[in-house]
Amino acid sequence: MNLGKLKIYLILFLLTVSGSVSFIVGYFQLGINPSYVYLAMEAIMLFAAFLSFNLRNSSQLIFMIILFVFVSILSFYVNRHELGLLYFINGLRDFLPYLLFPVIFLNIFQSPAFRSLPKTIDIFLYFFLIFQIPAAFLQFFESGAGDEVGGTLGSGGSGMLTFTIYLSTYYLMIRDFDHRQYMKSLWKRSYLLLFWIPTFINETKISFLMIILFFILLAPLKLSSVFKVTFIAALIIPVLLLFNNFYSQVAGKDFFTDIFKKEYIEEYLLGNDNVDLSGNMDVPRLMKIKLALELQKSDRFIFGNGLGQFKGGSVLALTSFSTRYNWLLAGSVPMSFFVFIQTGLAGYLVFVLIWFTLFKRAWRNRSFVYARNFSLFCTISFIIIQFYNDSLRALFFCGMIMYFMAFAASWEDEKKPQLT
């Protein structure tokens, strides 16, 4: 077995286990601490990464990854009196998927096994998407709509599930999509839209935007596509109405009359005058970011409070900072807040530059007709996640979105159709 095939099997194992362990342990009440399972999977991921650092044409990406680790070490040094080495190492685990998966996937795409990886992921995604439907309904009938409906990603995984479903179905759609015969190609794989069902019952508000992006980004990113996009907009309307019908029955709120209200959006993201900052309720997302900017002063603003602030409580104790500010760190955690609190402005800038490096690489891939569209879809998702949740620290979701970016950056159409 060559190294490329070995890494593909390791990736398949990682995605299968990380994409189901929370659901299996939680639903069947096995009494197993998933933390130990994730620790074993991280060891496998490190092994796969160790076999993958002979990347070609990736010096900028490798430099950014090393720079992020360097900034994290500086952050630890600045906070060495409050943060032990074990906390730092434990906190670094949260960033391993983001740092290592791009290296692993790009390395496989540069190996002789590069065509085997998409075929393997295609099969995996079909099985994954199929299993989400019964898993989501089990959770819905047991707990109702909301964060509990995370499919096989487990309780609290509804946001990750929604992003994964729309990005995965888009990926499977463009695997054999001819933009010149839009309706015919869409009809040919219209069965993929059935996999959206869990997002109709888990009360994830971002689904509305993801549906719009899905259809629009099936058209070429060219000025000449204005007419086609207008046609697509007309096609989207009945889909959005159907989604709104399901959503209103499940959540008791109407997207068009309730969710899109300025007052609702402001309360959802920023809260209102009744927001309790004593720890009795989840602080709204944008208010968390605002409070973090006010909280981090001087060197803390540049280098943060050190890695490990969002770990502990089950095996290790909480850090002194997270003990003082647990009311702020608990609950919904936007990714920008998660990175900024720990690594400051310096770490967050490098964190974003790692993504930008991948995006630039995909944008320049003229050999794949949907490279720009797909990388743009993933990047819009990346931007939303900065203010929405911390899913980029999750091994499964980070593995999937990094695969999509590596695919967009590396894939070559066998027939190489030209955008017109």
C-alpha positions in Angstrom: 0.0 0.0 0.0 1.5 3.4 -1.0 1.5 6.4 1.4 -1.3 8.2 -0.5 -3.7 5.3 -0.1 -2.7 4.9 3.6 -3.5 8.5 4.3 -6.9 8.2 2.5 -7.8 5.3 4.8 -6.7 7.2 7.8 -8.8 10.3 6.8 -11.8 8.0 6.1 -11.4 6.6 9.6 -11.1 10.0 11.2 -14.2 11.4 9.5 -16.3 8.3 10.2 -15.5 8.3 13.9 -15.5 12.0 14.5 -18.8 12.4 12.6 -20.6 9.8 14.7 -19.0 9.4 18.1 -20.9 12.2 19.9 -24.3 10.8 18.6 -23.5 7.2 19.5 -22.2 8.0 22.9 -25.0 10.4 23.8 -28.0 8.6 22.2 -27.1 5.2 23.5 -25.7 6.5 26.8 -22.6 4.5 26.7 -20.9 6.3 29.5 -17.7 6.9 27.5 -15.9 10.2 27.6 -15.5 11.3 24.0 -12.5 13.3 24.9 -10.4 10.2 25.0 -11.7 9.2 21.5 -10.8 12.6 20.1 -7.3 12.4 21.7 -6.7 9.1 19.8 -8.0 10.6 16.6 -5.7 13.6 17.0 -2.8 11.3 17.3 -3.8 9.6 14.0 -4.1 13.0 12.4 -0.7 14.0 13.6 0.7 10.8 12.1 -0.9 11.5 8.8 0.4 15.1 8.9 3.9 13.8 9.7 3.8 11.9 6.4 2.5 14.9 4.4 4.9 17.8 4.9 6.7 17.2 1.6 4.3 19.7 -0.1 5.2 21.3 -3.4 4.4 25.0 -4.1 3.1 25.5 -0.6 5.8 27.5 1.1 3.4 30.3 1.9 0.9 28.0 3.6 3.6 26.2 5.6 5.1 29.6 6.7 1.6 30.8 7.9 1.1 27.6 9.8 4.5 27.9 11.5 3.9 31.6 12.2 0.6 30.7 13.9 2.3 28.2 16.2 5.0 30.8 16.9 2.5 33.5 17.8 0.7 30.9 20.0 4.0 30.2 21.8 4.6 34.0 22.3 1.1 34.2 23.7 2.0 31.4 26.2 5.1 33.2 27.2 3.2 36.4 27.8 0.8 34.5 30.0 3.3 32.1 31.6 2.5 33.2 35.1 -1.2 32.3 34.7 -1.1 29.4 32.2 0.7 26.1 32.7 2.4 24.3 29.8 -0.2 21.4 30.0 -3.0 23.9 29.4 -1.2 25.3 26.4 -0.7 21.9 24.9 -4.3 20.9 25.6 -5.5 24.2 24.0 -3.3 23.7 20.9 -5.4 20.5 20.2 -8.3 22.8 19.2 -6.3 24.2 16.3 -4.7 21.0 15.0 -7.5 20.2 12.5 -7.3 23.8 11.1 -3.5 23.6 10.8 -3.0 20.1 9.7 -5.9 19.0 7.4 -4.9 21.4 4.6 -1.4 19.9 4.6 -2.7 16.4 4.5 -5.3 16.9 1.8 -3.0 19.0 -0.5 -0.3 16.4 -0.1 -2.7 13.6 -1.2 -3.8 15.6 -4.2 -0.1 15.9 -5.2 0.4 12.1 -4.9 -0.4 9.3 -7.4 -3.6 8.6 -5.4 -5.1 12.0 -6.0 -8.1 10.6 -8.0 -8.9 8.0 -5.3 -9.5 10.7 -2.6 -12.6 12.3 -4.2 -14.1 8.9 -5.0 -13.6 7.8 -1.4 -15.0 11.1 0.0 -18.0 10.9 -2.4 -19.0 7.5 -1.1 -18.5 8.6 2.5 -20.6 11.8 2.0 -23.5 9.8 0.5 -23.6 7.5 3.6 -23.1 10.4 5.9 -26.0 12.5 4.4 -28.3 9.5 4.4 -27.7 8.8 8.1 -28.4 12.4 9.0 -32.1 12.1 8.2 -33.1 9.4 10.7 -30.7 10.7 13.3 -32.1 14.2 13.0 -35.7 13.0 13.2 -34.9 10.9 16.3 -33.5 14.0 18.0 -36.4 16.2 16.8 -39.0 13.9 18.2 -37.1 13.5 21.5 -36.1 17.2 22.1 -37.9 19.3 19.5 -36.2 21.8 17.1 -33.0 23.5 18.0 -29.4 22.8 18.8 -30.3 19.3 19.9 -30.9 18.3 16.3 -27.3 17.8 15.2 -27.7 14.5 13.4 -24.8 12.2 13.9 -22.7 15.2 15.0 -24.6 15.0 18.3 -26.4 17.4 20.6 -25.4 21.0 20.0 -24.1 20.2 16.5 -27.0 21.8 14.5 -24.9 24.6 13.1 -22.1 22.3 12.0 -24.6 19.9 10.5 -26.2 22.7 8.5 -23.0 24.0 7.0 -21.8 20.4 6.3 -25.0 19.5 4.5 -25.2 22.5 2.2 -21.4 22.4 1.4 -21.5 18.6 0.9 -24.5 18.6 -1.4 -23.0 21.5 -3.4 -19.8 19.5 -3.8 -21.6 16.4 -4.9 -23.7 18.5 -7.3 -20.7 20.1 -9.1 -18.9 16.8 -9.4 -20.9 16.3 -12.6 -22.6 19.6 -13.4 -22.7 21.3 -16.8 -23.5 25.0 -16.3 -24.4 25.3 -19.9 -27.3 23.0 -19.3 -28.3 24.3 -15.9 -31.8 22.9 -15.5 -30.9 19.5 -17.0 -27.9 19.2 -14.7 -29.9 20.3 -11.7 -32.7 17.9 -12.5 -30.2 15.1 -12.9 -29.0 15.5 -9.3 -32.1 17.0 -7.8 -32.2 14.0 -5.4 -29.4 15.7 -3.5 -31.8 18.3 -2.3 -33.6 15.6 -0.2 -30.5 15.6 2.1 -31.5 19.2 3.1 -34.4 17.8 5.2 -32.5 17.9 8.6 -31.8 21.6 8.1 -35.6 22.2 7.7 -36.2 20.8 11.2 -33.2 21.9 13.3 -34.2 25.6 13.4 -30.8 26.8 12.0 -31.4 30.3 10.7 -28.4 30.3 8.4 -30.0 27.7 6.2 -31.9 30.5 4.4 -28.7 32.1 3.1 -27.0 28.7 2.3 -29.9 27.8 0.0 -29.6 31.1 -1.9 -25.8 30.7 -2.2 -26.2 27.0 -3.4 -28.2 27.9 -6.4 -26.5 31.2 -7.4 -23.0 29.7 -7.2 -24.0 27.0 -9.7 -23.7 29.7 -12.3 -20.4 31.0 -13.6 -18.9 34.0 -11.8 -19.0 36.2 -14.9 -20.8 39.4 -15.9 -22.4 37.5 -18.8 -24.2 35.3 -16.2 -26.5 38.1 -15.0 -29.4 36.7 -17.0 -28.8 33.2 -15.7 -28.6 34.4 -12.1 -31.9 36.2 -12.6 -33.4 33.0 -13.8 -31.9 31.1 -10.8 -33.4 33.7 -8.5 -36.9 32.8 -9.8 -36.1 29.2 -9.3 -35.0 29.7 -5.7 -38.3 31.4 -4.6 -40.4 28.2 -4.4 -37.6 26.4 -2.5 -37.4 29.3 0.0 -41.2 29.2 0.4 -41.1 25.5 1.1 -38.3 26.0 3.6 -40.2 28.8 5.3 -43.3 26.6 5.5 -41.3 23.9 7.3 -39.5 26.4 9.5 -42.6 28.2 10.6 -44.3 24.9 11.6 -41.2 23.7 13.5 -40.0 26.9 15.1 -43.3 28.8 15.4 -41.7 31.8 13.6 -41.9 33.0 10.0 -38.6 33.8 8.3 -40.0 36.6 6.2 -42.1 38.4 8.9 -40.2 37.5 12.1 -36.6 36.4 11.5 -35.8 39.2 9.0 -37.0 41.9 11.3 -34.3 44.4 12.3 -35.4 44.1 15.9 -35.1 40.3 15.9 -31.7 40.3 14.3 -30.4 42.9 16.7 -31.7 41.0 19.7 -30.4 37.7 18.4 -26.9 39.0 17.8 -26.5 41.8 20.3 -29.2 41.1 22.9 -31.3 43.7 24.6 -31.4 45.7 27.8 -32.4 42.5 29.7 -29.2 40.6 28.9 -27.9 39.0 32.1 -24.0 39.3 32.3 -23.9 37.5 35.6 -23.7 34.0 34.1 -27.4 33.0 34.1 -27.8 33.2 30.3 -25.8 32.9 27.1 -24.3 36.2 26.1 -25.3 37.1 22.5 -22.6 36.4 19.9 -21.8 40.0 18.8 -21.9 41.2 22.3 -19.3 38.6 23.2 -17.0 39.9 20.5 -17.6 43.5 21.7 -16.8 42.6 25.3 -13.7 40.7 24.2 -12.4 43.8 22.5 -13.0 45.8 25.7 -11.6 43.1 27.9 -8.3 42.5 26.2 -5.9 45.4 27.0 -2.3 46.2 26.1 -0.3 43.0 25.5 -3.5 40.9 25.9 -4.9 42.7 22.9 -1.9 41.6 20.8 -1.3 38.1 22.1 -4.4 37.2 24.0 -4.7 35.1 27.1 -3.0 32.0 25.8 -4.3 28.7 24.4 -6.4 26.4 26.6 -9.1 28.9 27.8 -11.9 26.9 26.3 -10.6 23.5 27.6 -10.9 21.9 31.0 -13.7 21.2 33.4 -13.8 17.4 32.7 -10.2 16.2 32.9 -8.1 19.3 33.5 -9.3 22.2 35.7 -10.3 25.5 34.2 -7.6 28.1 33.7 -7.6 31.1 36.1 -8.8 33.3 33.2 -11.7 31.0 32.2 -12.6 30.6 35.9 -13.0 34.4 36.2 -14.8 34.8 32.9 -16.7 31.6 32.5 -19.9 33.6 32.2 -18.5 35.0 28.9 -16.7 32.0 27.5 -19.6 29.5 28.0 -22.5 29.1 25.5 -22.4 30.2 21.9 -18.8 30.9 20.8 -18.1 32.7 17.5 -14.9 31.6 15.9 -13.3 35.1 15.9 -14.0 35.4 19.6 -12.6 31.9 20.2 -9.3 32.8 18.5 -9.0 36.4 19.6 -9.5 35.6 23.3 -6.6 33.0 23.2 -4.1 34.4 20.7 -5.1 38.1 20.4 -5.0 40.2 17.3 -1.7 38.8 16.1 -3.0 35.2 16.2 -6.3 36.0 14.7 -4.7 37.8 11.7 -2.5 34.8 11.0 -5.5 32.5 11.5 -7.3 34.4 8.7 -4.2 34.5 6.5 -4.0 30.7 6.5 -7.5 30.6 5.1 -6.7 33.4 2.6 -3.7 31.4 1.4 -6.0 28.4 0.6 -8.6 30.7 -1.0 -6.0 32.3 -3.2 -4.7 28.9 -4.3 -8.2 27.8 -5.2 -9.0 31.1 -7.0 -6.0 30.6 -9.3 -7.0 27.0 -10.2 -8.2 27.5 -13.8 -8.2 23.7 -14.5 -11.4 23.2 -12.5 -14.5 25.0 -13.8 -16.0 25.4 -10.3 -12.9 26.2 -8.3 -13.8 29.8 -7.8 -17.4 29.2 -7.1 -16.7 26.4 -4.5 -13.9 28.3 -2.8 -16.2 31.4 -2.6 -19.0 29.3 -1.1 -16.6 27.9 1.5 -15.1 31.3 2.2 -18.6 32.9 2.8 -19.2 30.0 5.2 -15.9 30.8 6.9 -16.8 34.4 7.3 -20.2 33.6 8.7 -18.6 31.1 11.2 -16.4 34.0 12.5 -19.6 35.5 14.0 -21.7 32.4 14.4 -20.0 29.4 16.0 -16.7 27.7 16.7 -17.1 24.8 14.3 -13.6 25.2 12.8 -12.2 23.7 16.0 -14.2 20.5 15.5 -12.2 17.7 13.9 -15.0 16.5 11.6 -16.2 19.8 10.3 -12.8 21.3 9.9 -11.7 18.1 8.0 -14.7 18.4 5.6 -14.3 22.1 4.8 -10.5 21.8 4.4 -11.1 18.9 2.0 -13.4 21.1 0.0 -10.9 23.9 -0.2 -8.1 21.5 -1.1 -10.4 20.0 -3.7 -11.2 23.4 -5.2 -7.5 24.3 -5.2 -6.2 21.0 -6.7 -8.8 19.3 -8.9 -8.7 19.2 -12.6 -11.7 18.6 -14.8 -11.1 15.5 -16.9 -12.9 17.1 -19.9 -11.9 20.7 -18.8 -15.1 22.5 -20.0 -14.7 26.3 -20.5 -16.9 28.9 -18.8 -18.8 30.8 -21.4 
